[in-house]
Each structure stands twice: as C-alpha cells, then as structure tokens.
Amino acid sequence: MLLQTKVAVIICASLMLVSGVAYTTIQPPARETEQTNPVVPQPHPTNPSGTNTSGLPPVTPPGSNSTDPTGPAANFTDPVSIQELVNASNLFALEMYLELANSKDNLFFSPYSIFTALGMTYEGARNRTADEIRSVFHFPADNQTRWSLFKALIEKLNANDSGCNLSSGNALWIQKDFDILNEYVNTVQTYYKAGAENVDYKSAAEAARLRINGWVENQTNGKIKDLIPQGVLTFNTVLVLTNAIYFKGDWLRAFNDSLTKEMDFHPDPATTVKAKLMSSNDDESKFNYTESDGVQVLKMPYSGEKLSMLVLLPRNGTVSSVENMLTPLKLNEWRGKLKEQRVDVYFPKFKLETKYFLKDNLSAMGMPAAFTSAADFSGIDGKRDLFISAVIHQAFVSVDEKGTEAAAATAVVFERNGIVEPPVPVFNANHPFIFLIQDDETGNILFMGKVVDPTG
C-alpha cells in the first residue's frame, strides 16, 4: 500500500533502465538557434541571460550557444572529477530528507532520481528560474563542467561493474506539435543519455499517461507502477521528463533465514510491535562499524563490494536526534571512523512503497518560480510560456535475508503558462533508523530512507 507523505512524489521518478528493455529515441539533431519541427522518434539502443536576482554569481544560461554540447568535454569521464557532482547530489539528498521527514511515517526516496530529472529541467531554465533551481540542487554553474559531470556520472552508474543489478535511464515525452528547441533536446540526449518520444496530450492524454507509466514500469522491473495518476496530464501538457532507477543486490554475506524471528520493535518509546528481525551473531559476523555522537553506524556490503547499505541507529535517543546532526560533513566523519570488527547484528526485514508530489517541497526549499506563471523555461521552446505543473516521485524498497531490491522514478510535467499554479557491539535495529544505499567508490547516495515501523 502506497504510503502518503505530506507531499506525493519522490526518486525522480528517475527512471532506471532494466537490461534488455528497448525504447525509442531521436538521433542527436543538427544544432539550430531557432525553433525546430516536432521531434520524430528513431530507434535507439537501451541503457542508455537575464537579471540575476538570487545573489548567486552570474552564469552562462544553461544550454546556451556559448558552449558546445558536442565539444571535447562530451568525452570527459574523469572519475575523480565526478565528486563535485556527487557532493552536490548528496547535499540535496540530506536537505530533501529533512524536508520530507516526520516522526510518524516511514520514508524512502531516490535523491539520484530527483537530482537527475531536475538536472534535465535546469537545462531549459533561464534567469531567476534557473538561479532558484541551482540554489536547491547545487548544480555546477559552468555548462561544460555540469554537462561533463552528469555524463560521466550516468555512464558510471550504468557501467554494470558493481556486482549488482544497477541501472538508470532518462526520457523526454514531447507533445507532437510542440516546437521544442533542437538545442535543448541535443543537450539532454548527449549528456543525460535521454531518449525522446512524441505523444499526443491534446487528444489522447490518457493514452500518453499509460505509455509513460508503462515505460517506467519496464525500466524498474515492474516495481514502480502508475507513476503519473489520472488527471495530471491534460490538454495543456506539452512535455514530461522522466528518470528511473533500479537496483537489486545480494548481501556479500546473506543472513540465515532460519534465524529470522519475530521480535519486539519500538516505533517510539511508548509503542511496541512485532517485526521479523534477521540476525547475524556468529564468529563470521564481521562488519565495518563505529559508534560516535550517540549513533551506531553499520555498513552492510552487497555482492561485488562496490555498493553497500549504511545504517544510522541512535544508541539511546530518538531518530530525530540523528536527523539534527545529519550533514555531509558529519556523514563523512562517521564513514571515516568505520572499522571492520565482530558485530552482533539484528536487522528487520521490511518493504516500503512511497509516493510524493514534490511541488510544495521544492517550492519551500527555494525554487517557487518554476511552478508559477513567472517561470522562465525559454531554453526549452524559446518562449516564456512554460511552467512545471507537477513533480512526482515514487519509490520501492524490499530488504530480506538475501539482499535488497529498490526502484524509483521521477516525472516532471510541463504545461503552458496561465493554466494552473570493545566488547562485541550489538547493533539491534529494533527502533527507528535511517538508511542509505550508496556507491562506495564515490559516496554517491542512490537511495535514502527511514524505517519507523517495518510492519507497514
């Protein structure tokens, strides 16, 4: 059952590609400065400056002609340099977590998915709208830097070398008679590896919705269904951007399912529920572990040892005490203190399904103009006639003795303006905790969540 949080959206619905699933896209179009004819899809392989009012330094408009999206930086893949974009994504991840968190509900989303979907959105933003989006997502201001880093990060994620099933994909769904700029399409195809398809929102909005949702479901191995609800796409919709991500990984050392037992779990000090807790407490139970600032930190590696789950468990306080300390600096400090040792681990099996509509959240975080008639997305169609009507994010995670399966997708919906607005430590996770699924090589947070009640 989908958990309703204060806003319905999250993990971009960043659409993750599942190996072997094909979709159509256009070939990179010739560069033009004027509006072009509607996009005509072609087969494509799977896996794929105005007044500055924000106080940020002046930047070249995203996607402008002053830099060439097919230039030398298109082949930039220096893995060390990716860290600049990873740092921006992780800072957004923690800020979005705090925006969505409350004491009563489970929480799960994909920062990577939302970050990537809004990255594609930012490429078409100008002036105040661009400044606000950049302030929320901390994107690099320089076009070539940002493009190169997104391209390198997406290629790394889809490299299929993690020892787990990990993939992500992007797509544009364009109204068939919408005069989208060739340059914008070229930028998101080149650097975000996005496919593009024509649909007809004007006369067949429901068919378009089913087509987009079907793509998302395919890319997430059936885990994200009905991302875009009925009624979201209308006669006035002209463009939808989607991202999807899918992950399935086995633990490096699986839990023995015969040791899984119903035990007490405490959602809060006054409440106790029965939950199935897995256990690992023999001589081979060795994990990277530390305790600092009243927080127990446990790293559980997945097969291939390039991805892991990092769990932040308050020793005595509430999970809100951990949330109050949660910054990129503190997270890196805890990571740096991890040391392999014997740990007796008790950890719940759980499954979470969430859906968020992020318009209010993103507005509150600092980008309100994008959702109003004041929006400037002239980098998409050369006009000031577009605004974002919805940002929807949906996510899924299942954790059991064998490993973890997670998926998420994000949709950004555009309409025309004016339509709408020392002893062996015991790590007993029998009370609320925060968890992240991360790329260990870069520290990139792919998924993030909180378990308040693993029973539902």
C-alpha positions, 0 to 999 in steps of 0.5 A, spaced: 500 500 500 502 506 497 504 510 503 502 518 503 507 523 505 505 530 506 507 531 499 506 525 493 512 524 489 519 522 490 526 518 486 525 522 480 521 518 478 528 517 475 527 512 471 532 506 471 533 502 465 532 494 466 537 490 461 534 488 455 528 493 455 528 497 448 525 504 447 525 509 442 529 515 441 531 521 436 538 521 433 542 527 436 539 533 431 543 538 427 544 544 432 539 550 430 538 557 434 531 557 432 525 553 433 525 546 430 519 541 427 516 536 432 521 531 434 520 524 430 522 518 434 528 513 431 530 507 434 535 507 439 539 502 443 537 501 451 541 503 457 542 508 455 541 571 460 537 575 464 537 579 471 540 575 476 536 576 482 538 570 487 545 573 489 548 567 486 554 569 481 552 570 474 552 564 469 552 562 462 544 560 461 544 553 461 544 550 454 546 556 451 550 557 444 556 559 448 558 552 449 558 546 445 554 540 447 558 536 442 565 539 444 571 535 447 568 535 454 562 530 451 568 525 452 570 527 459 569 521 464 574 523 469 572 519 475 575 523 480 572 529 477 565 526 478 565 528 486 563 535 485 557 532 482 556 527 487 557 532 493 552 536 490 547 530 489 548 528 496 547 535 499 540 535 496 539 528 498 540 530 506 536 537 505 530 533 501 530 528 507 529 533 512 524 536 508 520 530 507 521 527 514 516 526 520 516 522 526 510 518 524 511 515 517 516 511 514 520 514 508 524 512 502 526 516 496 531 516 490 535 523 491 539 520 484 532 520 481 530 527 483 537 530 482 537 527 475 530 529 472 531 536 475 538 536 472 534 535 465 529 541 467 535 546 469 537 545 462 531 549 459 531 554 465 533 561 464 534 567 469 531 567 476 528 560 474 534 557 473 538 561 479 532 558 484 533 551 481 541 551 482 540 554 489 536 547 491 540 542 487 547 545 487 548 544 480 555 546 477 554 553 474 559 552 468 555 548 462 561 544 460 563 542 467 555 540 469 554 537 462 561 533 463 559 531 470 552 528 469 555 524 463 560 521 466 556 520 472 550 516 468 555 512 464 558 510 471 552 508 474 550 504 468 557 501 467 554 494 470 561 493 474 558 493 481 556 486 482 549 488 482 543 489 478 544 497 477 541 501 472 538 508 470 535 511 464 532 518 462 526 520 457 523 526 454 515 525 452 514 531 447 507 533 445 507 532 437 506 539 435 510 542 440 516 546 437 521 544 442 528 547 441 533 542 437 538 545 442 535 543 448 533 536 446 541 535 443 543 537 450 539 532 454 540 526 449 548 527 449 549 528 456 543 525 460 543 519 455 535 521 454 531 518 449 525 522 446 518 520 444 512 524 441 505 523 444 499 526 443 496 530 450 491 534 446 487 528 444 489 522 447 492 524 454 490 518 457 493 514 452 500 518 453 499 517 461 499 509 460 505 509 455 509 513 460 507 509 466 508 503 462 515 505 460 517 506 467 514 500 469 519 496 464 525 500 466 524 498 474 522 491 473 515 492 474 516 495 481 514 502 480 507 502 477 502 508 475 507 513 476 503 519 473 495 518 476 489 520 472 488 527 471 495 530 471 496 530 464 491 534 460 490 538 454 495 543 456 501 538 457 506 539 452 512 535 455 514 530 461 521 528 463 522 522 466 528 518 470 528 511 473 532 507 477 533 500 479 537 496 483 537 489 486 543 486 490 545 480 494 548 481 501 556 479 500 554 475 506 546 473 506 543 472 513 540 465 515 533 465 514 532 460 519 534 465 524 529 470 522 524 471 528 519 475 530 521 480 535 519 486 539 520 493 535 519 500 538 516 505 533 517 510 539 518 509 546 511 508 548 509 503 542 511 496 541 510 491 535 512 485 532 517 485 526 521 479 523 528 481 525 534 477 521 540 476 525 547 475 524 551 473 531 556 468 529 564 468 529 563 470 521 559 476 523 564 481 521 562 488 519 565 495 518 562 499 524 563 505 529 559 508 534 560 516 535 555 522 537 550 517 540 549 513 533 551 506 531 553 506 524 553 499 520 555 498 513 552 492 510 556 490 503 552 487 497 555 482 492 561 485 488 563 490 494 562 496 490 555 498 493 553 497 500 547 499 505 549 504 511 545 504 517 544 510 522 541 507 529 541 512 535 544 508 541 539 511 546 535 517 543 530 518 538 531 518 530 530 525 530 536 526 534 540 523 528 536 527 523 539 534 527 546 532 526 545 529 519 550 533 514 555 531 509 560 533 513 558 529 519 556 523 514 563 523 512 566 523 519 562 517 521 564 513 514 571 515 516 571 512 523 568 505 520 572 499 522 571 492 520 570 488 527 565 482 530 558 485 530 552 482 533 547 484 528 539 484 528 536 487 522 528 487 520 526 485 514 521 490 511 518 493 504 516 500 503 512 503 497 512 511 497 509 516 493 510 524 493 508 530 489 514 534 490 511 541 488 510 544 495 517 541 497 521 544 492 517 550 492 519 551 500 526 549 499 527 555 494 525 554 487 517 557 487 518 560 480 518 554 476 511 552 478 508 559 477 506 563 471 513 567 472 517 561 470 522 562 465 523 555 461 525 559 454 531 554 453 526 549 452 521 552 446 524 559 446 518 562 449 516 564 456 510 560 456 512 554 460 511 552 467 512 545 471 505 543 473 507 537 477 513 533 480 512 526 482 516 521 485 515 514 487 519 509 490 520 501 492 524 498 497 524 490 499 530 488 504 530 480 506 535 475 508 538 475 501 539 482 499 535 488 497 531 490 491 529 498 490 526 502 484 524 509 483 522 514 478 521 521 477 516 525 472 516 532 471 510 535 467 510 541 463 504 545 461 503 552 458 503 558 462 496 561 465 493 554 466 494 552 473 499 554 479 570 493 545 566 488 547 562 485 541 557 491 539 550 489 538 547 493 533 539 491 534 535 495 529 529 494 533 527 502 533 527 507 528 533 508 523 535 511 517 538 508 511 542 509 505 544 505 499 550 508 496 556 507 491 562 506 495 567 508 490 564 515 490 559 516 496 554 517 491 547 516 495 542 512 490 537 511 495 535 514 502 530 512 507 527 511 514 524 505 517 519 507 523 515 501 523 517 495 518 510 492 519 507 497 514 
